[in-house]
Amino acid sequence: INPDANNNGGASTPSLKVNSAANPNSGEGARGKGQVYYKHLLEFQSHEREFDYLKSMEIEERVNQVKWFHSASSAINLITTNDKRIKLWSVKNRRARNISNFNFRPNMNVRPPTTSEALSASMEKKAIRSSKGYRSNAMDVATIVNSQLSGGGRLKRPYNALRVPCISNVNYVMSAVCRRNYANGHLYHIHSVDINTDGETFISADDLHINLWNFEVMHESFNIVDMQPGNMDELTEVITSALFHPSHCNIMAYSSSKGTIRLSDLRQSALCDRNSKVFEIQRASGESHSFFTEIVANVTDVKFTPNGNELIARDYLSVKRWDLRKESEPVCVYNVQDALMPKLVDLYENDCIFDKFECCMSHTGEHIASGSYSNTFRIFGTDNGSDELLEASMTPTNVFGAIEPSKTRSPRFAALFGKGGPELNKRKELDLNLLNCNAKVRHMQWHPTQSLLAVSKGNEIYMLADNPHQERRAP
């Protein structure tokens, strides 16, 4: 599901599109061995445009975030949110019955016949023409009606002209039903939702508050984090992301615009005003501080690792990996777009420095991915230290035009240029002269059990799979 497709592609009404994997051994999937082709399964309108009359503000119908919700039923459940309203949707196969053979009065405005009705009507006409006995002498219904009306008598339908409605066929179609509608819980725009592992509660976060909801209660929520100061002129920090721990239902983490990640235990108090742990890079007193220092330190996305022992956080330039047992400094820092440092002034003038990028980790914990500009993204290896630059396109041109690492120096000049051997710290970087700030890769997600990465680019989604049988090219 691609929430970013609401703002690109020129679509008239934003909607949610759910795709399913086709069988690789049948139909289009048989074209390549081991390949999986995705087909369109369902599309439905999640939110509609609204107007808040109290604040004289228009609420857009865009989808800010989507979360899957696992339940005991066979239906596919998901939570969607826009700026003010959260909805719980249930998607499942439903039986659609086509009823045909109706009795309609003359000159009655009825709906056009469906495909099944037209097919059954044509088959009935053929059967009447080819049959023998009393049906061959039976009069057409229109002939009987016209003859009786022209004679001035009442309309009397003969017994053999009456039709008994019947079910022609039963089809199974995918449909979405809104089960719950959670509204009026936030004063500011909602940017994050996450479902608890207990299966009964979920949280929603805006810039200053985090609310705890119960799935069965739609009109009431509990405020567990409140960062709104008494005087709004003293506001210096806002909430940027919030989520639950993948295995402990009492642990919650949320990030702020100052680059701080707070870990809270819901068992301590009803209001999480005291944090169990705070993850923040401590700057030295003599360290240089510029105008862009706090802007680029803004944490836009936080994710727990699959094992739940670490956190990964994305700011504007890098992805930091934190160990929950060590708050002083991150375990590792992965530079995603540190090459943009010379262009921070230009990025600030066109507001691109405030773009929010997501990060994600594979189910094995071996890779971390995050997006950048020019439709590119990076995949880092947590074990081997690999760094790969990829492009979300069928015809990648920006990656091929990237600056190649410098070649290995000859051992003959080791005394002049330092040690010989390969320079492992060199990597591909985008050409800043050809940087396209309008082509952004902001949303991506790893498959929970497979080596499959979904990357969103505008109104398109690219599926990248790690094929172990395919020979890899040397970097």
C-alpha beads as a LAMMPS data file, in Angstrom:
LAMMPS data file: protein, C-alpha beads

475 atoms
474 bonds

1 atom types
1 bond types

-500.0 500.0 xlo xhi
-500.0 500.0 ylo yhi
-500.0 500.0 zlo zhi

Masses

1 110.0

Atoms # bond

1 1 1 0.000 0.000 0.000
2 1 1 1.426 3.297 -1.071
3 1 1 0.259 6.348 0.911
4 1 1 2.531 8.632 -1.085
5 1 1 0.485 8.012 -4.244
6 1 1 -2.125 10.480 -2.967
7 1 1 0.041 13.472 -3.789
8 1 1 1.510 12.367 -7.116
9 1 1 0.440 10.917 -10.390
10 1 1 -2.476 13.276 -10.968
11 1 1 -5.123 11.005 -9.460
12 1 1 -8.505 12.669 -9.011
13 1 1 -9.389 10.933 -5.720
14 1 1 -6.815 9.271 -3.493
15 1 1 -7.507 5.668 -2.590
16 1 1 -5.877 2.601 -1.159
17 1 1 -4.683 -0.076 -3.562
18 1 1 -4.059 -3.609 -2.328
19 1 1 -2.070 -5.984 -4.527
20 1 1 -1.659 -9.737 -4.310
21 1 1 1.059 -12.058 -5.569
22 1 1 0.133 -14.158 -8.573
23 1 1 1.085 -17.785 -8.929
24 1 1 4.446 -17.961 -10.717
25 1 1 3.469 -21.237 -12.413
26 1 1 0.282 -19.966 -14.026
27 1 1 -0.591 -17.129 -16.380
28 1 1 1.878 -14.311 -16.491
29 1 1 3.936 -15.826 -13.720
30 1 1 5.044 -18.639 -15.997
31 1 1 7.119 -16.293 -18.118
32 1 1 10.052 -16.501 -15.748
33 1 1 10.975 -19.294 -13.427
34 1 1 10.921 -18.255 -9.798
35 1 1 9.467 -14.801 -10.571
36 1 1 6.384 -13.464 -8.806
37 1 1 4.065 -11.037 -10.580
38 1 1 1.725 -8.829 -8.569
39 1 1 -1.812 -8.153 -9.723
40 1 1 -4.329 -5.540 -8.643
41 1 1 -6.657 -6.969 -5.995
42 1 1 -8.727 -4.117 -4.564
43 1 1 -9.031 -0.348 -4.508
44 1 1 -11.271 1.604 -2.144
45 1 1 -11.727 5.158 -0.920
46 1 1 -10.374 5.388 2.612
47 1 1 -11.016 9.045 3.512
48 1 1 -13.061 11.841 2.035
49 1 1 -12.553 15.583 2.025
50 1 1 -14.060 17.249 5.106
51 1 1 -14.368 20.728 6.552
52 1 1 -13.887 21.639 10.204
53 1 1 -16.404 24.413 10.812
54 1 1 -15.113 25.219 14.299
55 1 1 -11.604 25.963 13.056
56 1 1 -12.594 26.962 9.495
57 1 1 -10.090 24.456 8.186
58 1 1 -10.366 21.997 5.318
59 1 1 -9.316 18.414 6.070
60 1 1 -7.752 16.721 3.077
61 1 1 -8.602 13.160 2.137
62 1 1 -5.002 12.008 1.874
63 1 1 -3.774 8.949 3.775
64 1 1 -0.913 9.780 6.154
65 1 1 -0.141 6.262 7.380
66 1 1 -1.342 2.667 7.025
67 1 1 -0.811 -0.165 9.514
68 1 1 -1.742 -3.841 9.223
69 1 1 -3.802 -5.318 12.024
70 1 1 -3.641 -9.089 12.656
71 1 1 -6.782 -10.711 14.022
72 1 1 -8.227 -14.182 14.471
73 1 1 -10.562 -13.788 11.500
74 1 1 -9.666 -14.555 7.912
75 1 1 -10.181 -10.926 6.874
76 1 1 -7.369 -8.491 6.136
77 1 1 -7.577 -5.696 8.715
78 1 1 -5.769 -2.390 8.456
79 1 1 -5.813 1.027 10.106
80 1 1 -5.617 4.187 8.031
81 1 1 -5.427 7.803 9.133
82 1 1 -5.575 11.245 7.623
83 1 1 -5.020 14.507 9.497
84 1 1 -7.989 14.129 11.867
85 1 1 -9.733 10.770 11.458
86 1 1 -8.633 7.150 11.988
87 1 1 -10.489 4.230 10.416
88 1 1 -10.354 0.472 10.875
89 1 1 -11.003 -1.394 7.615
90 1 1 -11.774 -5.061 7.041
91 1 1 -11.060 -6.532 3.605
92 1 1 -12.333 -10.003 2.752
93 1 1 -13.994 -12.156 0.092
94 1 1 -17.760 -11.735 -0.025
95 1 1 -20.428 -13.547 -1.993
96 1 1 -22.137 -11.462 -4.691
97 1 1 -25.369 -13.016 -5.975
98 1 1 -26.715 -12.075 -9.389
99 1 1 -30.524 -12.309 -9.492
100 1 1 -32.208 -12.385 -12.901
101 1 1 -35.558 -13.198 -14.585
102 1 1 -37.535 -10.288 -13.084
103 1 1 -41.138 -9.267 -13.928
104 1 1 -41.082 -5.659 -15.108
105 1 1 -44.100 -3.590 -16.111
106 1 1 -44.219 -1.899 -19.521
107 1 1 -42.402 1.432 -19.839
108 1 1 -40.746 0.927 -16.452
109 1 1 -37.363 2.580 -16.028
110 1 1 -35.094 -0.194 -14.856
111 1 1 -31.388 -0.543 -14.619
112 1 1 -29.490 -2.013 -17.601
113 1 1 -29.192 -5.776 -17.440
114 1 1 -26.002 -7.216 -16.076
115 1 1 -23.790 -9.557 -18.052
116 1 1 -25.249 -12.614 -16.383
117 1 1 -28.822 -11.402 -16.944
118 1 1 -28.193 -10.684 -20.609
119 1 1 -26.582 -14.091 -21.015
120 1 1 -29.484 -15.875 -19.331
121 1 1 -31.997 -13.926 -21.437
122 1 1 -30.254 -14.850 -24.686
123 1 1 -30.092 -18.491 -23.660
124 1 1 -33.807 -18.426 -22.799
125 1 1 -34.696 -17.016 -26.219
126 1 1 -32.674 -19.708 -27.931
127 1 1 -34.363 -22.354 -25.815
128 1 1 -37.822 -21.032 -26.738
129 1 1 -37.025 -21.030 -30.429
130 1 1 -35.638 -24.543 -30.396
131 1 1 -38.222 -26.089 -28.016
132 1 1 -41.405 -27.873 -29.083
133 1 1 -44.844 -28.240 -27.525
134 1 1 -46.728 -25.516 -25.708
135 1 1 -43.741 -23.113 -25.762
136 1 1 -43.845 -22.950 -29.535
137 1 1 -47.406 -21.623 -29.331
138 1 1 -46.703 -19.277 -26.409
139 1 1 -47.125 -15.592 -27.087
140 1 1 -44.531 -12.974 -26.292
141 1 1 -45.226 -10.849 -23.183
142 1 1 -45.055 -7.576 -25.107
143 1 1 -47.560 -8.889 -27.677
144 1 1 -50.021 -9.870 -24.955
145 1 1 -49.697 -6.493 -23.191
146 1 1 -50.152 -4.463 -26.367
147 1 1 -53.181 -6.494 -27.485
148 1 1 -54.919 -6.171 -24.126
149 1 1 -54.232 -2.440 -23.795
150 1 1 -55.420 -1.720 -27.344
151 1 1 -58.663 -3.618 -26.662
152 1 1 -59.473 -1.453 -23.658
153 1 1 -59.357 -4.312 -21.215
154 1 1 -57.365 -4.694 -18.061
155 1 1 -53.831 -5.988 -18.129
156 1 1 -54.008 -9.663 -17.381
157 1 1 -50.739 -11.493 -17.433
158 1 1 -51.123 -15.128 -18.483
159 1 1 -49.831 -17.735 -16.129
160 1 1 -47.238 -19.015 -18.566
161 1 1 -45.771 -15.495 -19.021
162 1 1 -44.938 -14.945 -15.325
163 1 1 -41.292 -15.163 -14.459
164 1 1 -39.879 -16.429 -11.213
165 1 1 -36.755 -14.506 -10.126
166 1 1 -33.815 -16.795 -9.609
167 1 1 -30.141 -16.630 -8.672
168 1 1 -28.183 -16.978 -11.883
169 1 1 -24.690 -17.296 -10.380
170 1 1 -22.678 -16.522 -7.262
171 1 1 -19.340 -14.683 -7.496
172 1 1 -16.756 -13.988 -4.813
173 1 1 -15.437 -10.430 -4.846
174 1 1 -13.064 -8.547 -2.554
175 1 1 -14.708 -5.707 -0.676
176 1 1 -13.692 -3.322 2.123
177 1 1 -15.924 -2.438 5.056
178 1 1 -15.203 0.305 7.607
179 1 1 -15.540 -1.348 11.024
180 1 1 -14.556 1.553 13.274
181 1 1 -14.302 5.315 12.877
182 1 1 -12.163 7.141 15.457
183 1 1 -12.545 10.918 15.308
184 1 1 -12.139 14.068 17.425
185 1 1 -9.130 12.768 19.293
186 1 1 -6.487 15.278 18.197
187 1 1 -6.248 19.032 17.925
188 1 1 -3.315 18.881 15.526
189 1 1 -2.600 16.780 12.454
190 1 1 -2.057 13.061 13.049
191 1 1 1.202 11.769 11.580
192 1 1 1.717 8.371 13.282
193 1 1 -0.363 5.360 14.304
194 1 1 0.841 2.035 15.653
195 1 1 -0.885 -1.102 16.954
196 1 1 0.013 -2.725 20.249
197 1 1 0.977 -6.380 20.472
198 1 1 -1.921 -7.052 22.884
199 1 1 -4.312 -6.682 19.936
200 1 1 -6.658 -4.448 21.937
201 1 1 -5.102 -0.958 21.847
202 1 1 -3.251 1.362 19.489
203 1 1 -1.670 4.815 19.682
204 1 1 -1.974 7.897 17.508
205 1 1 0.399 10.861 17.605
206 1 1 0.353 14.439 16.436
207 1 1 2.984 17.150 16.927
208 1 1 2.323 17.599 20.658
209 1 1 0.227 14.651 21.921
210 1 1 0.114 10.866 21.896
211 1 1 -3.244 9.204 22.574
212 1 1 -4.020 5.614 23.547
213 1 1 -7.137 4.068 21.965
214 1 1 -9.110 0.884 22.514
215 1 1 -10.379 -0.782 19.358
216 1 1 -13.891 -1.143 20.767
217 1 1 -14.219 2.482 21.960
218 1 1 -14.475 5.005 19.133
219 1 1 -15.357 8.238 20.936
220 1 1 -12.850 8.257 23.796
221 1 1 -9.062 8.088 24.071
222 1 1 -6.484 8.583 26.817
223 1 1 -3.688 11.121 26.525
224 1 1 -0.390 9.490 27.574
225 1 1 2.134 12.062 26.280
226 1 1 1.578 15.821 26.381
227 1 1 4.386 18.104 25.167
228 1 1 2.279 21.238 24.789
229 1 1 3.682 24.098 26.913
230 1 1 1.509 26.549 28.788
231 1 1 2.656 29.316 26.466
232 1 1 2.948 28.311 22.800
233 1 1 5.667 30.928 22.335
234 1 1 7.923 28.679 24.431
235 1 1 7.471 25.703 22.089
236 1 1 10.880 24.335 21.063
237 1 1 10.242 20.638 20.388
238 1 1 7.562 18.557 18.659
239 1 1 6.861 14.842 18.295
240 1 1 7.832 13.355 14.936
241 1 1 7.145 9.607 15.296
242 1 1 5.753 7.094 17.808
243 1 1 5.531 3.300 17.946
244 1 1 5.157 0.276 20.236
245 1 1 7.739 -2.390 20.989
246 1 1 7.340 -5.459 18.716
247 1 1 7.081 -7.930 21.638
248 1 1 6.475 -5.952 24.880
249 1 1 3.072 -4.273 25.018
250 1 1 4.105 -1.879 27.805
251 1 1 7.089 -0.266 26.025
252 1 1 6.621 2.704 23.705
253 1 1 9.164 4.881 21.894
254 1 1 8.752 8.299 20.315
255 1 1 11.142 10.743 18.682
256 1 1 11.329 14.519 18.592
257 1 1 12.526 17.303 16.337
258 1 1 15.661 17.796 18.457
259 1 1 17.035 14.368 17.562
260 1 1 15.965 12.782 20.857
261 1 1 14.392 9.319 21.189
262 1 1 12.485 8.608 24.391
263 1 1 11.568 5.170 25.702
264 1 1 8.555 5.017 28.046
265 1 1 7.025 2.280 30.191
266 1 1 3.237 2.451 30.306
267 1 1 3.201 0.651 33.662
268 1 1 4.926 3.484 35.521
269 1 1 2.148 6.079 35.317
270 1 1 -0.926 7.006 33.324
271 1 1 0.877 10.032 31.874
272 1 1 4.305 9.185 30.465
273 1 1 5.934 12.422 31.587
274 1 1 8.979 10.532 32.918
275 1 1 10.991 8.557 30.415
276 1 1 12.701 5.280 31.152
277 1 1 15.535 5.980 28.716
278 1 1 16.575 8.878 26.499
279 1 1 18.770 8.328 23.429
280 1 1 20.538 11.473 22.312
281 1 1 23.965 12.347 20.964
282 1 1 25.743 14.538 23.486
283 1 1 27.621 17.341 21.776
284 1 1 30.859 18.572 23.224
285 1 1 31.027 22.080 24.617
286 1 1 33.622 23.254 22.109
287 1 1 31.945 21.648 19.091
288 1 1 30.927 23.992 16.284
289 1 1 27.199 24.688 16.089
290 1 1 25.661 26.060 12.890
291 1 1 22.175 27.137 11.857
292 1 1 21.477 23.754 10.226
293 1 1 22.691 21.593 13.104
294 1 1 19.306 21.191 14.763
295 1 1 17.434 21.038 11.460
296 1 1 19.366 18.069 10.099
297 1 1 19.216 16.363 13.531
298 1 1 15.411 16.139 13.298
299 1 1 14.484 12.436 13.644
300 1 1 11.793 11.707 11.047
301 1 1 11.348 7.970 11.584
302 1 1 12.050 5.388 14.304
303 1 1 11.813 1.600 14.030
304 1 1 12.548 -1.241 16.407
305 1 1 14.762 -4.009 15.072
306 1 1 13.078 -7.414 14.593
307 1 1 14.653 -8.790 17.773
308 1 1 13.502 -5.743 19.763
309 1 1 16.940 -5.064 21.283
310 1 1 17.868 -2.081 19.111
311 1 1 16.420 1.027 17.500
312 1 1 17.121 2.579 14.110
313 1 1 16.406 6.282 13.636
314 1 1 16.530 8.353 10.455
315 1 1 17.438 12.016 10.422
316 1 1 18.005 14.131 7.342
317 1 1 21.540 12.932 6.602
318 1 1 21.978 9.522 8.216
319 1 1 20.513 6.460 9.925
320 1 1 21.645 5.764 13.493
321 1 1 21.424 2.379 15.186
322 1 1 20.960 2.455 18.964
323 1 1 21.292 -0.324 21.512
324 1 1 18.571 -0.161 24.154
325 1 1 21.196 -0.915 26.811
326 1 1 23.453 1.988 25.805
327 1 1 22.113 5.530 25.770
328 1 1 25.344 7.501 25.474
329 1 1 26.081 6.973 21.781
330 1 1 24.737 4.989 18.808
331 1 1 26.196 1.627 17.884
332 1 1 26.695 2.659 14.277
333 1 1 25.949 5.602 11.989
334 1 1 25.056 4.951 8.333
335 1 1 25.553 8.008 6.131
336 1 1 22.727 8.125 3.586
337 1 1 23.148 11.550 2.020
338 1 1 26.008 13.231 3.835
339 1 1 27.208 14.405 0.412
340 1 1 24.458 17.049 0.557
341 1 1 26.278 19.063 3.222
342 1 1 27.583 21.674 0.714
343 1 1 24.030 22.211 -0.599
344 1 1 22.212 22.738 2.717
345 1 1 21.644 26.427 1.960
346 1 1 19.951 25.629 -1.365
347 1 1 17.922 22.830 0.236
348 1 1 16.758 25.213 2.947
349 1 1 15.617 27.814 0.437
350 1 1 13.415 25.323 -1.454
351 1 1 12.188 23.672 1.819
352 1 1 13.646 20.285 0.866
353 1 1 15.653 20.213 4.087
354 1 1 12.367 19.514 5.912
355 1 1 11.587 16.364 3.902
356 1 1 10.802 13.267 5.968
357 1 1 12.434 9.996 4.965
358 1 1 11.704 6.576 6.436
359 1 1 14.075 3.745 7.309
360 1 1 13.553 -0.001 7.698
361 1 1 15.448 -3.183 8.560
362 1 1 15.160 -6.644 7.025
363 1 1 13.588 -9.479 9.000
364 1 1 17.019 -11.044 9.536
365 1 1 18.556 -7.782 10.776
366 1 1 21.316 -7.963 8.162
367 1 1 20.309 -4.946 6.060
368 1 1 19.075 -1.395 6.632
369 1 1 17.466 0.656 3.853
370 1 1 16.575 4.333 3.568
371 1 1 15.700 6.706 0.729
372 1 1 17.147 9.844 -0.790
373 1 1 16.698 12.132 -3.807
374 1 1 16.874 11.415 -7.553
375 1 1 14.762 8.262 -6.958
376 1 1 17.677 6.594 -5.195
377 1 1 18.061 4.787 -1.890
378 1 1 20.825 3.028 0.011
379 1 1 21.029 -0.455 1.505
380 1 1 23.592 -0.975 4.269
381 1 1 24.907 -4.300 5.529
382 1 1 24.948 -4.457 9.324
383 1 1 27.374 -7.403 9.416
384 1 1 29.715 -6.931 6.453
385 1 1 29.597 -3.119 6.288
386 1 1 28.418 -3.031 2.668
387 1 1 26.951 0.157 1.200
388 1 1 24.969 -0.070 -2.035
389 1 1 23.332 2.757 -3.975
390 1 1 20.196 1.715 -5.916
391 1 1 17.566 3.530 -7.955
392 1 1 13.811 2.926 -8.003
393 1 1 13.482 2.745 -11.765
394 1 1 13.379 0.152 -14.532
395 1 1 15.960 2.213 -16.436
396 1 1 18.349 3.514 -13.759
397 1 1 20.309 6.500 -14.998
398 1 1 21.178 8.357 -11.790
399 1 1 23.045 5.402 -10.299
400 1 1 25.050 4.865 -13.464
401 1 1 25.890 8.564 -13.476
402 1 1 27.054 8.510 -9.876
403 1 1 30.635 9.297 -9.020
404 1 1 32.689 6.120 -8.894
405 1 1 35.145 5.491 -6.031
406 1 1 38.728 6.374 -6.731
407 1 1 40.934 3.559 -7.931
408 1 1 43.398 1.747 -5.720
409 1 1 46.738 3.462 -5.484
410 1 1 49.846 1.648 -6.561
411 1 1 52.128 0.312 -3.804
412 1 1 55.000 2.183 -5.451
413 1 1 53.644 5.491 -4.110
414 1 1 52.712 4.211 -0.658
415 1 1 55.360 6.439 0.919
416 1 1 53.807 9.545 -0.642
417 1 1 50.112 8.786 -0.397
418 1 1 49.933 6.547 2.637
419 1 1 49.235 2.850 2.782
420 1 1 48.519 0.920 -0.371
421 1 1 45.541 -1.326 -0.870
422 1 1 41.886 -0.672 -1.577
423 1 1 40.197 2.337 -0.064
424 1 1 37.196 0.794 1.630
425 1 1 35.754 4.127 2.720
426 1 1 35.092 5.191 -0.851
427 1 1 31.596 4.662 -2.233
428 1 1 29.282 5.821 -4.975
429 1 1 27.863 9.289 -4.526
430 1 1 25.250 11.120 -6.572
431 1 1 26.368 13.961 -8.776
432 1 1 25.174 17.092 -6.977
433 1 1 24.945 18.985 -10.267
434 1 1 22.298 16.519 -11.481
435 1 1 20.446 16.215 -8.171
436 1 1 16.655 16.061 -8.581
437 1 1 15.001 17.133 -5.331
438 1 1 11.492 16.525 -6.688
439 1 1 12.125 12.796 -7.173
440 1 1 12.120 11.439 -3.622
441 1 1 12.068 7.926 -2.190
442 1 1 10.454 8.481 1.212
443 1 1 8.494 5.282 1.940
444 1 1 9.848 1.743 1.975
445 1 1 9.276 -1.449 3.928
446 1 1 10.854 -4.892 4.189
447 1 1 8.716 -8.023 4.043
448 1 1 8.247 -9.440 7.592
449 1 1 9.418 -12.971 6.678
450 1 1 11.124 -12.765 3.255
451 1 1 14.021 -10.918 1.626
452 1 1 11.672 -8.608 -0.244
453 1 1 11.787 -4.805 -0.168
454 1 1 8.902 -2.563 -1.299
455 1 1 10.019 0.915 -2.382
456 1 1 7.578 3.737 -3.115
457 1 1 8.360 6.361 -5.735
458 1 1 5.541 8.809 -6.365
459 1 1 2.541 6.742 -7.459
460 1 1 4.644 3.657 -8.236
461 1 1 5.859 0.782 -6.064
462 1 1 8.950 -1.281 -6.876
463 1 1 9.505 -4.731 -5.381
464 1 1 13.151 -5.694 -4.917
465 1 1 14.013 -9.293 -4.072
466 1 1 17.344 -10.755 -3.056
467 1 1 17.990 -13.675 -5.400
468 1 1 20.762 -15.837 -3.905
469 1 1 21.118 -17.858 -7.125
470 1 1 21.900 -14.770 -9.176
471 1 1 25.573 -13.965 -9.491
472 1 1 26.404 -10.624 -7.945
473 1 1 28.576 -8.093 -9.740
474 1 1 31.628 -6.751 -8.022
475 1 1 31.142 -3.210 -6.676

Bonds

1 1 1 2
2 1 2 3
3 1 3 4
4 1 4 5
5 1 5 6
6 1 6 7
7 1 7 8
8 1 8 9
9 1 9 10
10 1 10 11
11 1 11 12
12 1 12 13
13 1 13 14
14 1 14 15
15 1 15 16
16 1 16 17
17 1 17 18
18 1 18 19
19 1 19 20
20 1 20 21
21 1 21 22
22 1 22 23
23 1 23 24
24 1 24 25
25 1 25 26
26 1 26 27
27 1 27 28
28 1 28 29
29 1 29 30
30 1 30 31
31 1 31 32
32 1 32 33
33 1 33 34
34 1 34 35
35 1 35 36
36 1 36 37
37 1 37 38
38 1 38 39
39 1 39 40
40 1 40 41
41 1 41 42
42 1 42 43
43 1 43 44
44 1 44 45
45 1 45 46
46 1 46 47
47 1 47 48
48 1 48 49
49 1 49 50
50 1 50 51
51 1 51 52
52 1 52 53
53 1 53 54
54 1 54 55
55 1 55 56
56 1 56 57
57 1 57 58
58 1 58 59
59 1 59 60
60 1 60 61
61 1 61 62
62 1 62 63
63 1 63 64
64 1 64 65
65 1 65 66
66 1 66 67
67 1 67 68
68 1 68 69
69 1 69 70
70 1 70 71
71 1 71 72
72 1 72 73
73 1 73 74
74 1 74 75
75 1 75 76
76 1 76 77
77 1 77 78
78 1 78 79
79 1 79 80
80 1 80 81
81 1 81 82
82 1 82 83
83 1 83 84
84 1 84 85
85 1 85 86
86 1 86 87
87 1 87 88
88 1 88 89
89 1 89 90
90 1 90 91
91 1 91 92
92 1 92 93
93 1 93 94
94 1 94 95
95 1 95 96
96 1 96 97
97 1 97 98
98 1 98 99
99 1 99 100
100 1 100 101
101 1 101 102
102 1 102 103
103 1 103 104
104 1 104 105
105 1 105 106
106 1 106 107
107 1 107 108
108 1 108 109
109 1 109 110
110 1 110 111
111 1 111 112
112 1 112 113
113 1 113 114
114 1 114 115
115 1 115 116
116 1 116 117
117 1 117 118
118 1 118 119
119 1 119 120
120 1 120 121
121 1 121 122
122 1 122 123
123 1 123 124
124 1 124 125
125 1 125 126
126 1 126 127
127 1 127 128
128 1 128 129
129 1 129 130
130 1 130 131
131 1 131 132
132 1 132 133
133 1 133 134
134 1 134 135
135 1 135 136
136 1 136 137
137 1 137 138
138 1 138 139
139 1 139 140
140 1 140 141
141 1 141 142
142 1 142 143
143 1 143 144
144 1 144 145
145 1 145 146
146 1 146 147
147 1 147 148
148 1 148 149
149 1 149 150
150 1 150 151
151 1 151 152
152 1 152 153
153 1 153 154
154 1 154 155
155 1 155 156
156 1 156 157
157 1 157 158
158 1 158 159
159 1 159 160
160 1 160 161
161 1 161 162
162 1 162 163
163 1 163 164
164 1 164 165
165 1 165 166
166 1 166 167
167 1 167 168
168 1 168 169
169 1 169 170
170 1 170 171
171 1 171 172
172 1 172 173
173 1 173 174
174 1 174 175
175 1 175 176
176 1 176 177
177 1 177 178
178 1 178 179
179 1 179 180
180 1 180 181
181 1 181 182
182 1 182 183
183 1 183 184
184 1 184 185
185 1 185 186
186 1 186 187
187 1 187 188
188 1 188 189
189 1 189 190
190 1 190 191
191 1 191 192
192 1 192 193
193 1 193 194
194 1 194 195
195 1 195 196
196 1 196 197
197 1 197 198
198 1 198 199
199 1 199 200
200 1 200 201
201 1 201 202
202 1 202 203
203 1 203 204
204 1 204 205
205 1 205 206
206 1 206 207
207 1 207 208
208 1 208 209
209 1 209 210
210 1 210 211
211 1 211 212
212 1 212 213
213 1 213 214
214 1 214 215
215 1 215 216
216 1 216 217
217 1 217 218
218 1 218 219
219 1 219 220
220 1 220 221
221 1 221 222
222 1 222 223
223 1 223 224
224 1 224 225
225 1 225 226
226 1 226 227
227 1 227 228
228 1 228 229
229 1 229 230
230 1 230 231
231 1 231 232
232 1 232 233
233 1 233 234
234 1 234 235
235 1 235 236
236 1 236 237
237 1 237 238
238 1 238 239
239 1 239 240
240 1 240 241
241 1 241 242
242 1 242 243
243 1 243 244
244 1 244 245
245 1 245 246
246 1 246 247
247 1 247 248
248 1 248 249
249 1 249 250
250 1 250 251
251 1 251 252
252 1 252 253
253 1 253 254
254 1 254 255
255 1 255 256
256 1 256 257
257 1 257 258
258 1 258 259
259 1 259 260
260 1 260 261
261 1 261 262
262 1 262 263
263 1 263 264
264 1 264 265
265 1 265 266
266 1 266 267
267 1 267 268
268 1 268 269
269 1 269 270
270 1 270 271
271 1 271 272
272 1 272 273
273 1 273 274
274 1 274 275
275 1 275 276
276 1 276 277
277 1 277 278
278 1 278 279
279 1 279 280
280 1 280 281
281 1 281 282
282 1 282 283
283 1 283 284
284 1 284 285
285 1 285 286
286 1 286 287
287 1 287 288
288 1 288 289
289 1 289 290
290 1 290 291
291 1 291 292
292 1 292 293
293 1 293 294
294 1 294 295
295 1 295 296
296 1 296 297
297 1 297 298
298 1 298 299
299 1 299 300
300 1 300 301
301 1 301 302
302 1 302 303
303 1 303 304
304 1 304 305
305 1 305 306
306 1 306 307
307 1 307 308
308 1 308 309
309 1 309 310
310 1 310 311
311 1 311 312
312 1 312 313
313 1 313 314
314 1 314 315
315 1 315 316
316 1 316 317
317 1 317 318
318 1 318 319
319 1 319 320
320 1 320 321
321 1 321 322
322 1 322 323
323 1 323 324
324 1 324 325
325 1 325 326
326 1 326 327
327 1 327 328
328 1 328 329
329 1 329 330
330 1 330 331
331 1 331 332
332 1 332 333
333 1 333 334
334 1 334 335
335 1 335 336
336 1 336 337
337 1 337 338
338 1 338 339
339 1 339 340
340 1 340 341
341 1 341 342
342 1 342 343
343 1 343 344
344 1 344 345
345 1 345 346
346 1 346 347
347 1 347 348
348 1 348 349
349 1 349 350
350 1 350 351
351 1 351 352
352 1 352 353
353 1 353 354
354 1 354 355
355 1 355 356
356 1 356 357
357 1 357 358
358 1 358 359
359 1 359 360
360 1 360 361
361 1 361 362
362 1 362 363
363 1 363 364
364 1 364 365
365 1 365 366
366 1 366 367
367 1 367 368
368 1 368 369
369 1 369 370
370 1 370 371
371 1 371 372
372 1 372 373
373 1 373 374
374 1 374 375
375 1 375 376
376 1 376 377
377 1 377 378
378 1 378 379
379 1 379 380
380 1 380 381
381 1 381 382
382 1 382 383
383 1 383 384
384 1 384 385
385 1 385 386
386 1 386 387
387 1 387 388
388 1 388 389
389 1 389 390
390 1 390 391
391 1 391 392
392 1 392 393
393 1 393 394
394 1 394 395
395 1 395 396
396 1 396 397
397 1 397 398
398 1 398 399
399 1 399 400
400 1 400 401
401 1 401 402
402 1 402 403
403 1 403 404
404 1 404 405
405 1 405 406
406 1 406 407
407 1 407 408
408 1 408 409
409 1 409 410
410 1 410 411
411 1 411 412
412 1 412 413
413 1 413 414
414 1 414 415
415 1 415 416
416 1 416 417
417 1 417 418
418 1 418 419
419 1 419 420
420 1 420 421
421 1 421 422
422 1 422 423
423 1 423 424
424 1 424 425
425 1 425 426
426 1 426 427
427 1 427 428
428 1 428 429
429 1 429 430
430 1 430 431
431 1 431 432
432 1 432 433
433 1 433 434
434 1 434 435
435 1 435 436
436 1 436 437
437 1 437 438
438 1 438 439
439 1 439 440
440 1 440 441
441 1 441 442
442 1 442 443
443 1 443 444
444 1 444 445
445 1 445 446
446 1 446 447
447 1 447 448
448 1 448 449
449 1 449 450
450 1 450 451
451 1 451 452
452 1 452 453
453 1 453 454
454 1 454 455
455 1 455 456
456 1 456 457
457 1 457 458
458 1 458 459
459 1 459 460
460 1 460 461
461 1 461 462
462 1 462 463
463 1 463 464
464 1 464 465
465 1 465 466
466 1 466 467
467 1 467 468
468 1 468 469
469 1 469 470
470 1 470 471
471 1 471 472
472 1 472 473
473 1 473 474
474 1 474 475
